Amino acid sequence: MLGVSHTFIWRTKKVFKETGQITRRPEQGMKRSVRTPRLTKAVAGKILRNPTAP
């Protein structure tokens, strides 16, 4: 009907009951990416210096 899963609706309702608002909670655990501009530039430099390395 709305194009979202039943699970999404259930979790959203649960968060609203717990917190009184529907906002994203802080992510828990390790972040999925450490892709900072500095690291991206460093990796790009290594690739450009040795493009055939695995």
VMD Tcl script that builds the backbone (N, CA, C; Angstrom):
set m [mol new atoms 162]
animate dup $m
set s [atomselect $m all]
$s set {name element resname resid chain x y z} {
  {N N MET 1 A 0.816 -1.190 0.000}
  {CA C MET 1 A 0.000 0.000 0.000}
  {C C MET 1 A 0.866 1.264 0.000}
  {N N LEU 2 A 1.769 1.383 0.950}
  {CA C LEU 2 A 2.634 2.562 1.008}
  {C C LEU 2 A 3.985 2.321 0.348}
  {N N GLY 3 A 4.240 1.095 -0.038}
  {CA C GLY 3 A 5.526 0.779 -0.640}
  {C C GLY 3 A 6.618 0.507 0.378}
  {N N VAL 4 A 6.239 0.223 1.618}
  {CA C VAL 4 A 7.210 -0.128 2.649}
  {C C VAL 4 A 6.801 -1.459 3.265}
  {N N SER 5 A 7.772 -2.124 3.871}
  {CA C SER 5 A 7.501 -3.440 4.431}
  {C C SER 5 A 6.765 -3.340 5.768}
  {N N HIS 6 A 6.130 -4.432 6.114}
  {CA C HIS 6 A 5.438 -4.529 7.398}
  {C C HIS 6 A 6.442 -4.353 8.544}
  {N N THR 7 A 7.641 -4.902 8.359}
  {CA C THR 7 A 8.680 -4.794 9.381}
  {C C THR 7 A 9.061 -3.340 9.625}
  {N N PHE 8 A 9.187 -2.557 8.555}
  {CA C PHE 8 A 9.525 -1.139 8.693}
  {C C PHE 8 A 8.470 -0.414 9.530}
  {N N ILE 9 A 7.213 -0.680 9.232}
  {CA C ILE 9 A 6.122 -0.037 9.973}
  {C C ILE 9 A 6.156 -0.465 11.433}
  {N N TRP 10 A 6.350 -1.756 11.682}
  {CA C TRP 10 A 6.381 -2.272 13.049}
  {C C TRP 10 A 7.517 -1.629 13.845}
  {N N ARG 11 A 8.711 -1.563 13.245}
  {CA C ARG 11 A 9.855 -0.969 13.950}
  {C C ARG 11 A 9.650 0.522 14.196}
  {N N THR 12 A 9.079 1.223 13.229}
  {CA C THR 12 A 8.830 2.652 13.385}
  {C C THR 12 A 7.853 2.906 14.523}
  {N N LYS 13 A 6.797 2.106 14.591}
  {CA C LYS 13 A 5.837 2.245 15.689}
  {C C LYS 13 A 6.504 1.969 17.029}
  {N N LYS 14 A 7.374 0.959 17.076}
  {CA C LYS 14 A 8.069 0.604 18.313}
  {C C LYS 14 A 8.954 1.756 18.784}
  {N N VAL 15 A 9.709 2.347 17.854}
  {CA C VAL 15 A 10.575 3.478 18.203}
  {C C VAL 15 A 9.737 4.646 18.700}
  {N N PHE 16 A 8.614 4.911 18.046}
  {CA C PHE 16 A 7.752 6.014 18.462}
  {C C PHE 16 A 7.218 5.791 19.870}
  {N N LYS 17 A 6.824 4.563 20.185}
  {CA C LYS 17 A 6.324 4.266 21.530}
  {C C LYS 17 A 7.418 4.439 22.577}
  {N N GLU 18 A 8.656 4.071 22.222}
  {CA C GLU 18 A 9.765 4.159 23.175}
  {C C GLU 18 A 10.247 5.588 23.386}
  {N N THR 19 A 10.310 6.368 22.313}
  {CA C THR 19 A 10.942 7.684 22.398}
  {C C THR 19 A 9.989 8.857 22.240}
  {N N GLY 20 A 8.809 8.616 21.680}
  {CA C GLY 20 A 7.872 9.697 21.446}
  {C C GLY 20 A 8.170 10.496 20.193}
  {N N GLN 21 A 9.133 10.048 19.407}
  {CA C GLN 21 A 9.457 10.734 18.162}
  {C C GLN 21 A 9.910 9.722 17.117}
  {N N ILE 22 A 9.827 10.126 15.882}
  {CA C ILE 22 A 10.235 9.240 14.799}
  {C C ILE 22 A 11.463 9.847 14.143}
  {N N THR 23 A 12.598 9.612 14.750}
  {CA C THR 23 A 13.870 10.045 14.195}
  {C C THR 23 A 14.819 8.871 14.277}
  {N N ARG 24 A 15.841 8.923 13.457}
  {CA C ARG 24 A 16.816 7.838 13.486}
  {C C ARG 24 A 17.583 7.875 14.796}
  {N N ARG 25 A 17.744 6.711 15.380}
  {CA C ARG 25 A 18.545 6.609 16.588}
  {C C ARG 25 A 20.015 6.530 16.193}
  {N N PRO 26 A 20.904 6.893 17.107}
  {CA C PRO 26 A 22.331 6.768 16.791}
  {C C PRO 26 A 22.661 5.320 16.446}
  {N N GLU 27 A 23.463 5.136 15.427}
  {CA C GLU 27 A 23.851 3.793 15.021}
  {C C GLU 27 A 24.688 3.158 16.122}
  {N N GLN 28 A 24.510 1.877 16.306}
  {CA C GLN 28 A 25.277 1.169 17.313}
  {C C GLN 28 A 26.310 0.291 16.634}
  {N N GLY 29 A 27.375 0.024 17.344}
  {CA C GLY 29 A 28.401 -0.845 16.800}
  {C C GLY 29 A 29.376 -0.099 15.912}
  {N N MET 30 A 30.164 -0.871 15.228}
  {CA C MET 30 A 31.191 -0.304 14.368}
  {C C MET 30 A 30.568 0.313 13.115}
  {N N LYS 31 A 31.058 1.443 12.730}
  {CA C LYS 31 A 30.573 2.098 11.528}
  {C C LYS 31 A 30.944 1.263 10.309}
  {N N ARG 32 A 30.120 1.326 9.283}
  {CA C ARG 32 A 30.331 0.506 8.100}
  {C C ARG 32 A 31.461 1.038 7.230}
  {N N SER 33 A 31.786 2.297 7.343}
  {CA C SER 33 A 32.781 2.859 6.447}
  {C C SER 33 A 33.687 3.832 7.186}
  {N N VAL 34 A 34.905 3.855 6.764}
  {CA C VAL 34 A 35.852 4.848 7.279}
  {C C VAL 34 A 36.344 5.681 6.109}
  {N N ARG 35 A 35.460 5.905 5.164}
  {CA C ARG 35 A 35.820 6.579 3.923}
  {C C ARG 35 A 35.886 8.085 4.144}
  {N N THR 36 A 37.009 8.539 4.669}
  {CA C THR 36 A 37.215 9.966 4.860}
  {C C THR 36 A 37.875 10.530 3.605}
  {N N PRO 37 A 37.755 11.820 3.373}
  {CA C PRO 37 A 38.418 12.406 2.197}
  {C C PRO 37 A 39.923 12.137 2.185}
  {N N ARG 38 A 40.542 12.181 3.357}
  {CA C ARG 38 A 41.987 11.950 3.440}
  {C C ARG 38 A 42.336 10.519 3.028}
  {N N LEU 39 A 41.577 9.546 3.534}
  {CA C LEU 39 A 41.841 8.150 3.201}
  {C C LEU 39 A 41.553 7.867 1.729}
  {N N THR 40 A 40.486 8.435 1.204}
  {CA C THR 40 A 40.147 8.255 -0.209}
  {C C THR 40 A 41.268 8.777 -1.098}
  {N N LYS 41 A 41.807 9.932 -0.746}
  {CA C LYS 41 A 42.898 10.520 -1.526}
  {C C LYS 41 A 44.148 9.642 -1.450}
  {N N ALA 42 A 44.434 9.094 -0.272}
  {CA C ALA 42 A 45.605 8.234 -0.107}
  {C C ALA 42 A 45.474 6.962 -0.941}
  {N N VAL 43 A 44.313 6.346 -0.920}
  {CA C VAL 43 A 44.090 5.121 -1.697}
  {C C VAL 43 A 44.163 5.423 -3.187}
  {N N ALA 44 A 43.567 6.518 -3.614}
  {CA C ALA 44 A 43.613 6.894 -5.028}
  {C C ALA 44 A 45.057 7.098 -5.478}
  {N N GLY 45 A 45.860 7.703 -4.635}
  {CA C GLY 45 A 47.272 7.914 -4.963}
  {C C GLY 45 A 48.011 6.598 -5.137}
  {N N LYS 46 A 47.756 5.639 -4.265}
  {CA C LYS 46 A 48.399 4.328 -4.372}
  {C C LYS 46 A 47.968 3.605 -5.643}
  {N N ILE 47 A 46.702 3.719 -5.986}
  {CA C ILE 47 A 46.200 3.070 -7.202}
  {C C ILE 47 A 46.844 3.688 -8.437}
  {N N LEU 48 A 46.968 5.003 -8.444}
  {CA C LEU 48 A 47.571 5.676 -9.595}
  {C C LEU 48 A 49.052 5.333 -9.748}
  {N N ARG 49 A 49.742 5.140 -8.625}
  {CA C ARG 49 A 51.164 4.794 -8.683}
  {C C ARG 49 A 51.383 3.363 -9.166}
  {N N ASN 50 A 50.449 2.457 -8.837}
  {CA C ASN 50 A 50.621 1.053 -9.199}
  {C C ASN 50 A 49.276 0.469 -9.632}
  {N N PRO 51 A 48.798 0.800 -10.822}
  {CA C PRO 51 A 47.459 0.391 -11.247}
  {C C PRO 51 A 47.298 -1.104 -11.509}
  {N N THR 52 A 48.389 -1.865 -11.658}
  {CA C THR 52 A 48.265 -3.294 -11.956}
  {C C THR 52 A 48.292 -4.169 -10.714}
  {N N ALA 53 A 48.500 -3.594 -9.547}
  {CA C ALA 53 A 48.529 -4.379 -8.304}
  {C C ALA 53 A 47.133 -4.901 -7.986}
  {N N PRO 54 A 47.070 -6.081 -7.377}
  {CA C PRO 54 A 45.746 -6.651 -7.043}
  {C C PRO 54 A 45.017 -5.899 -5.967}
}
mol reanalyze $m
mol bondsrecalc $m
mol representation Tube
mol addrep $m
